Amino acid sequence: MIQKPHKVATFFGCIGKDDFGKILKQKAEECHVDAHYYEQSKEPTGTCAACITGDNRSLVANLGAANCYKKDKHLDLEENWKLVEKAKVYYIAGFFLTVSLESILKVAKHASENNKIFCMNLSAPFISEHFKDSLMKVMPYVDILFGNEAEAATFAREQGFETEDIEEIAKKTQSLAKENKKRQRIVVFTQGKEGTVMAKGEKVETFPVIEIDQKDIVDTNGAGDAFAGAVCLFYNAAGCSQDPRKLSVKYSSLFRQIPSTWVTFHRVQTEPITP
């Protein structure tokens, strides 16, 4: 949750005019997020079921309204674009490439032209594979790129990097063409409990994650998003005296020790299923 000052983060998305949409708006308000949704009636608000067994998870998503975002009906509106202009850091998930490439490019170009920070996540292996052309149209504007080891491997294969070494993949990704030469691209690849790889300039580093006892892991949903959010925050924080990488790992580890579903649902405890 955002602490004081409240509503320093703005969120854009698409929801339906239904109860789940009301829940999202209510919870965003409670967490002090300045959410501005495009509300439509064609599709219901997207939902996702999370089956958690121990510290493992399986997700089943019904994208619904998430696929219905329209640039001309929301992003282009004067009152919404003013919020974009006001922002200093932008973060867009790779999943959104399947919905509105034109919206991503408008924000990305604005960030580049105004020397602001534009961040993106590879999101899932299929994005690099099946939406490669769209991804590479955005890549020149990306200042900070996130991904995990599986996403990095698929991206490398699709780009013809001819290596499976994750540090080398990070280095090659970092050196891809970039529009804003005032900022060096930062590439961050996580590897679960293994070290996190970061490439910036000619330097590639791997730094350890914080080990957590299995009994303390409640839910891994959102841990990667917490990590990415912390990186974006601390690299933008003027006067931050601590290492942004270590702070980001710390926040991610803390997030794994609380239920991510606390905002709307109670966790359902089930007995193990015997084959």
C-alpha positions as CSV (number, residue, x, y, z in Angstrom):
1,M,0.0,0.0,0.0
2,I,1.2,3.5,-0.7
3,Q,2.1,5.5,2.4
4,K,2.0,9.3,2.7
5,P,1.9,11.2,0.5
6,H,-1.1,9.3,-0.9
7,K,-2.0,8.9,-4.5
8,V,1.5,9.4,-5.9
9,A,0.9,6.5,-8.3
10,T,-1.7,6.6,-11.1
11,F,-3.1,3.4,-12.7
12,F,-4.9,3.1,-16.0
13,G,-6.8,0.0,-17.0
14,C,-10.2,-1.3,-18.3
15,I,-13.0,-2.7,-16.2
16,G,-16.6,-3.7,-16.7
17,K,-19.6,-2.0,-15.1
18,D,-20.1,-4.7,-12.5
19,D,-19.4,-5.8,-9.0
20,F,-15.8,-6.8,-9.6
21,G,-15.1,-3.4,-11.2
22,K,-16.5,-1.8,-8.0
23,I,-14.2,-4.0,-5.9
24,L,-11.2,-2.9,-7.9
25,K,-12.1,0.8,-7.6
26,Q,-12.7,0.4,-3.8
27,K,-9.5,-1.5,-3.2
28,A,-7.4,1.0,-5.2
29,E,-8.9,3.8,-3.1
30,E,-8.1,1.9,0.1
31,C,-4.5,1.4,-1.0
32,H,-4.2,5.1,-2.0
33,V,-3.7,4.4,-5.7
34,D,-5.0,7.0,-8.1
35,A,-6.9,4.6,-10.4
36,H,-8.6,5.9,-13.6
37,Y,-10.4,3.1,-15.4
38,Y,-12.0,3.0,-18.8
39,E,-15.4,1.5,-18.0
40,Q,-17.3,-0.3,-20.7
41,S,-20.2,-2.7,-20.9
42,K,-19.0,-5.1,-23.7
43,E,-17.0,-7.4,-21.4
44,P,-17.1,-8.0,-17.6
45,T,-14.2,-7.1,-15.4
46,G,-11.3,-9.5,-15.7
47,T,-10.8,-12.1,-13.0
48,C,-8.1,-14.6,-12.1
49,A,-8.4,-17.8,-10.0
50,A,-5.2,-18.7,-8.0
51,C,-4.8,-22.3,-6.8
52,I,-2.1,-22.3,-4.1
53,T,-0.6,-25.6,-2.9
54,G,2.2,-25.1,-0.4
55,D,4.4,-22.4,-2.0
56,N,3.4,-23.4,-5.6
57,R,0.7,-21.7,-7.6
58,S,-1.4,-22.1,-10.7
59,L,-3.4,-19.3,-12.3
60,V,-6.4,-19.3,-14.5
61,A,-7.3,-15.9,-16.0
62,N,-10.5,-14.7,-17.6
63,L,-9.2,-11.5,-19.2
64,G,-12.6,-10.0,-20.0
65,A,-12.5,-6.2,-19.9
66,A,-8.6,-6.2,-19.8
67,N,-8.7,-6.8,-23.5
68,C,-11.0,-3.9,-24.2
69,Y,-8.8,-0.9,-23.4
70,K,-9.1,1.8,-26.1
71,K,-6.5,4.6,-26.6
72,D,-8.9,7.0,-28.2
73,K,-11.6,6.5,-25.6
74,H,-9.3,6.8,-22.5
75,L,-5.6,7.6,-22.9
76,D,-6.2,10.4,-25.5
77,L,-8.7,12.2,-23.2
78,E,-7.2,15.5,-22.1
79,E,-7.8,14.9,-18.4
80,N,-6.0,11.5,-18.6
81,W,-3.1,12.6,-20.8
82,K,-2.4,15.4,-18.3
83,L,-1.8,12.6,-15.7
84,V,0.6,10.9,-18.0
85,E,2.5,14.2,-18.6
86,K,2.7,14.7,-14.8
87,A,4.3,11.3,-14.2
88,K,8.1,10.7,-14.0
89,V,8.2,6.9,-14.2
90,Y,6.1,4.6,-16.4
91,Y,5.6,0.8,-16.0
92,I,3.7,-1.2,-18.5
93,A,3.4,-5.0,-18.5
94,G,4.3,-6.9,-21.6
95,F,0.8,-8.5,-21.5
96,F,-0.6,-5.2,-22.6
97,L,1.1,-5.6,-26.0
98,T,-1.8,-8.0,-26.8
99,V,-4.3,-5.2,-26.2
100,S,-3.1,-1.8,-27.3
101,L,0.3,-1.3,-28.9
102,E,-0.6,2.2,-29.9
103,S,-1.2,3.2,-26.2
104,I,2.2,1.8,-25.2
105,L,4.0,3.6,-28.0
106,K,2.4,6.9,-27.1
107,V,3.5,6.7,-23.5
108,A,6.9,5.3,-24.4
109,K,7.6,8.0,-26.9
110,H,6.5,10.7,-24.4
111,A,8.9,9.3,-21.8
112,S,11.8,9.1,-24.3
113,E,11.3,12.6,-25.6
114,N,11.1,14.1,-22.1
115,N,14.0,12.0,-20.6
116,K,11.6,10.1,-18.2
117,I,11.9,6.5,-17.1
118,F,10.0,3.9,-19.1
119,C,9.9,0.4,-17.7
120,M,8.5,-2.8,-19.2
121,N,8.2,-6.5,-18.2
122,L,8.5,-9.4,-20.6
123,S,5.6,-10.9,-18.7
124,A,5.6,-14.4,-20.2
125,P,7.5,-16.4,-22.8
126,F,4.7,-16.3,-25.3
127,I,5.0,-12.5,-25.5
128,S,8.5,-12.7,-26.9
129,E,7.5,-15.5,-29.2
130,H,4.0,-14.6,-30.6
131,F,4.1,-10.8,-30.1
132,K,7.8,-10.3,-31.1
133,D,7.2,-7.6,-33.7
134,S,5.1,-5.5,-31.3
135,L,7.6,-6.0,-28.5
136,M,10.5,-4.9,-30.7
137,K,8.7,-1.7,-31.7
138,V,8.6,-0.7,-28.1
139,M,12.1,-2.0,-27.1
140,P,14.0,1.1,-28.3
141,Y,12.1,3.2,-25.7
142,V,12.6,0.8,-22.7
143,D,14.9,2.2,-20.0
144,I,14.4,-0.7,-17.5
145,L,13.4,-4.2,-18.7
146,F,12.3,-7.0,-16.3
147,G,11.9,-10.7,-16.9
148,N,12.5,-14.1,-15.4
149,E,14.9,-16.8,-16.6
150,A,12.2,-18.5,-18.8
151,E,11.2,-15.2,-20.4
152,A,14.9,-14.3,-20.9
153,A,15.6,-17.6,-22.6
154,T,12.7,-17.3,-25.0
155,F,13.6,-13.7,-25.8
156,A,17.2,-14.7,-26.6
157,R,16.1,-17.5,-28.9
158,E,13.6,-15.3,-30.8
159,Q,16.3,-12.6,-31.2
160,G,18.9,-15.0,-32.4
161,F,21.3,-14.3,-29.5
162,E,22.7,-17.9,-29.8
163,T,23.5,-18.2,-26.1
164,E,21.7,-19.7,-23.1
165,D,23.9,-17.9,-20.5
166,I,21.6,-15.5,-18.7
167,E,24.3,-12.9,-18.0
168,E,25.2,-12.9,-21.7
169,I,21.5,-12.6,-22.6
170,A,21.1,-9.6,-20.3
171,K,24.2,-8.0,-21.8
172,K,22.9,-8.4,-25.4
173,T,19.5,-7.2,-24.4
174,Q,21.0,-4.1,-22.8
175,S,22.9,-3.3,-25.9
176,L,19.9,-3.3,-28.3
177,A,19.1,0.0,-30.1
178,K,17.7,2.7,-27.9
179,E,16.1,6.1,-28.7
180,N,17.0,8.1,-25.6
181,K,20.8,8.1,-25.4
182,K,20.7,10.1,-22.2
183,R,19.8,6.9,-20.2
184,Q,21.5,3.6,-20.4
185,R,19.1,0.7,-20.5
186,I,19.0,-1.5,-17.4
187,V,18.0,-5.2,-17.8
188,V,17.0,-7.2,-14.8
189,F,16.4,-10.9,-14.9
190,T,15.2,-12.8,-11.9
191,Q,15.8,-16.5,-11.3
192,G,13.5,-17.5,-8.5
193,K,15.7,-18.4,-5.5
194,E,18.8,-18.1,-7.6
195,G,20.7,-14.8,-8.0
196,T,19.2,-11.9,-9.9
197,V,21.1,-10.7,-12.9
198,M,21.4,-7.0,-13.7
199,A,23.0,-5.5,-16.8
200,K,23.8,-1.8,-17.1
201,G,26.4,-0.4,-19.6
202,E,29.3,-2.7,-19.8
203,K,28.7,-4.1,-16.4
204,V,26.7,-7.3,-15.6
205,E,26.2,-8.4,-12.0
206,T,24.5,-11.2,-10.2
207,F,23.3,-10.5,-6.7
208,P,21.7,-12.9,-4.2
209,V,18.1,-13.0,-3.2
210,I,17.1,-13.2,0.5
211,E,16.5,-16.8,1.6
212,I,13.2,-17.4,3.2
213,D,12.3,-20.5,5.2
214,Q,9.7,-22.6,3.3
215,K,7.3,-22.3,6.3
216,D,7.3,-18.5,6.0
217,I,6.3,-18.4,2.3
218,V,2.6,-17.7,2.2
219,D,2.0,-16.7,-1.4
220,T,4.3,-15.9,-4.3
221,N,1.6,-14.0,-6.3
222,G,2.8,-10.5,-6.9
223,A,6.3,-11.0,-5.6
224,G,7.8,-10.2,-9.0
225,D,5.6,-7.1,-9.4
226,A,6.7,-5.9,-5.9
227,F,10.3,-6.4,-7.0
228,A,9.8,-4.5,-10.3
229,G,7.9,-1.7,-8.5
230,A,10.6,-1.3,-5.9
231,V,13.3,-1.1,-8.6
232,C,11.4,1.6,-10.4
233,L,10.8,3.5,-7.2
234,F,14.4,3.4,-5.8
235,Y,16.1,4.2,-9.1
236,N,13.9,7.3,-9.3
237,A,14.3,8.2,-5.6
238,A,16.5,11.3,-5.3
239,G,18.9,11.0,-2.4
240,C,18.3,7.3,-1.9
241,S,21.4,6.2,0.0
242,Q,20.8,2.5,-0.1
243,D,21.5,0.0,-3.0
244,P,18.2,-0.1,-5.1
245,R,18.9,-3.8,-5.9
246,K,19.1,-4.8,-2.3
247,L,16.0,-2.8,-1.3
248,S,14.0,-4.3,-4.2
249,V,14.9,-7.9,-3.2
250,K,14.0,-7.1,0.4
251,Y,10.5,-5.8,-0.6
252,S,9.9,-8.8,-2.8
253,S,10.9,-11.2,0.0
254,L,8.5,-9.4,2.4
255,F,5.7,-9.7,-0.2
256,R,6.0,-13.4,-0.3
257,Q,5.3,-13.6,3.4
258,I,1.8,-12.1,3.2
259,P,-1.3,-13.4,1.3
260,S,-1.6,-11.5,-2.1
261,T,-5.3,-12.2,-2.1
262,W,-6.0,-10.4,1.1
263,V,-7.5,-7.5,-0.7
264,T,-10.6,-9.3,-1.9
265,F,-10.6,-12.9,-0.9
266,H,-9.9,-15.3,1.9
267,R,-7.4,-18.0,1.2
268,V,-9.1,-21.4,0.8
269,Q,-7.4,-24.2,2.7
270,T,-7.7,-27.5,1.0
271,E,-6.5,-31.0,1.7
272,P,-3.9,-32.5,-0.6
273,I,-5.3,-34.4,-3.5
274,T,-4.2,-38.0,-3.7
275,P,-3.7,-39.3,-7.3
